[in-house]
Amino acid sequence: MTKERIEIEKEKQRQYEIKCQGEKTRIKCQKHHFFKLLWYYIKKPFVWLFANIKDWRTAVIFGIVCILVYSEVWVCWLLGILSWNTERGKWVFGVGTTFAIWWLSPAGSPFLLICISLTILIKTLFNKIRFKKLNEESKIESKEI
């Protein structure tokens, strides 16, 4: 059952790559296509994430990445709460709040872009490992037959 599911995922990935290649080819065939191609590459990670967020693995990876990237905030707040009535506790809580403002401000940092990029990277690595195992298992089965 797992092999069938992985085969279905591989086919979905092939169809997605064919669709992306067709869209890039369509854009390149147009006259003055530079900005359209630039927009295509800007929106590609977001389109990929929204298309793959249906998979529970991608949602879990994205959640874990967001928690880890945002850890400098919640660790500082946790340390500030643990040492609440001291000068150091107030200072650490302030540092954590400053980090939170920087991470979540629109002009401060590319928080979502970092999280999405790391999610894409990790998901790609997981898929390569899973698909490699499937290919090795199918080669072993074909030799046995």
N, C-alpha and C positions, 0 to 999 in steps of 0.2 A: 504494500500500500504506500509506503514511503517513497519507493522508487517511482511509482506512478505520479505521485504528487510532485516530485522533483522534475520529472519529465514535463509535466504541465507547466511548472515554473520556468523551465528552460525554453519551452515553446513561447510562453508569454514574453520572455526576455528577447527572443529572436524577433517576434512580431514588433516589439517596442523599438528594437534597433533598426528594423526595416522601415518603420514609420518615421523615425528620426532621420534616417538617411534620405528617405524620400522628401521630407520637408526641407532638409538642407539643400538637396539638389534643386527643388522647386525654387527656393530663394536665390540660389546661385545663377539660375537661368534668367532671372529678371535683370533688367537694366538698373543700374545704381542700387546694388543690393547690399552695400556695406552696412548701413544702419539697420536694415532688416536682419542681417546675419548677426550683428552685434546684439540686437534685442533677443534673437533666438538663443544665443549663448547666455544672456543674462537671465532669461526666464527658465532655461532648461533645468537647473537644480530644483526649482520650486515645482515645476510640472512633474519632474521625476518623483519628488517627495509625495506630492498629493496623489499620484498614480499608485505609489507603492505603500502608502500609509494604510491601505486596506489590509496589507499583510501584518499580522500581529507581531512578527519579528521586528519589522521596521519601526512600528510604534514603540515597542519596548526599547529598542536601541536608541531611538530619538529621545525617549524619556530619560534613560540612563545618561546619555550624553548631556542633556540639559542640566540634570542634577549635578554631574561632575564639573561642567563648565561654570555653573553657578555656585560651586562649593566654597569659593573664597568668601562669598557673602554669608551663607548659612553657617559655615564654621566660625566665622568671626562673631556672628550673632549668638551662636551657642556658647562660645567662650565668654562673651559679654554677659549672657544670662547667668552662667555658672559663677562668675565673679562679679555679681551685680553691685554690691555696695562699696567697691573699691575704685580707686582712680584708674587702674588698669582696665577694669571692667567697662567703665564709661568710655575710655579711649578705644578699646577694641570694638565696642558696639558702634561707636562713631565711624571707625574705619570700615566696618561691615556695611553701614548705611551709605557711606560714600561709594563703596564698590557697587552697591545695589543701584544707586542713582546713575552711576556711570554705565553699568551694563544695560539698564533698561531705558536710558534716555535715547531718543531717536538720533541725536547727533553724536552721542558718546561712543558707542561701539557697535560693531556688526554682530551682535549676540546670536540672532537667528541664523545669519549666514554662516557663522562658525559652527553652530549646532547642526545645521543642514549639511554642511560640507563634511563634517566628521561622520555623520550618519551615512552619507553616501559612501564614504571611504570604507567604513566598517562593514556595511551591507555588501559592498562589492567583494571585500575579502572573504566574508562568510559564504557568499554565493560561489566564489571560485573554489573554496575548500570543499563545499558540499557537492558541486558539480564534478570536481576532480575525483572525489570518492565514488560518485555514481559511475563515472566513466571507467574507473579501475574495476569496479564490481561487474560492470557489464562485459568488460574484456575477459575477466576471469570466467564468467558464466559462458561466454561464447567459446572459450577454449575447452571447457568441460564438455560441451555439447559436440 
